[in-house]
Amino acid sequence: VAATSITAAQIEDLIRREAGELLESLTLFDEFIGQGIPEGSRSLAWALTFRAPERTLKDAEVQTRTEKIVHALQGELGVRQRTS
């Protein structure tokens, strides 16, 4: 959930920076404004695909990068992860 003043491009740039070289693709697939979302905010959802060209990734690697992304979004842009 992000303030409407924060652009999707700002969020995508931060995701790409924090995800690192294992991020293969990033796709915005949903935007919602309405019931359950605070006024002046919107809910945005991205699909992230991680891949290493020469090996299989471990769940813990992807989880660590995802946590790093969420932490940076909260700290730098005030974006919070939607829980419901």
Stockholm file with secondary structure:
# STOCKHOLM 1.0

chainA/1-84         VAATSITAAQIEDLIRREAGELLESLTLFDEFIGQGIPEGSRSLAWALTFRAPERTLKDAEVQTRTEKIVHALQGELGVRQRTS
#=GR chainA/1-84 SS CEETTSCHHHHHHHHHHHHGGGEEEEEEEEEECSTTSCTTEEEEEEEEEECBTTBCCCHHHHHHHHHHHHHHIIIIICCCCCCC
#=GC SS_cons        CEETTSCHHHHHHHHHHHHGGGEEEEEEEEEECSTTSCTTEEEEEEEEEECBTTBCCCHHHHHHHHHHHHHHIIIIICCCCCCC
//
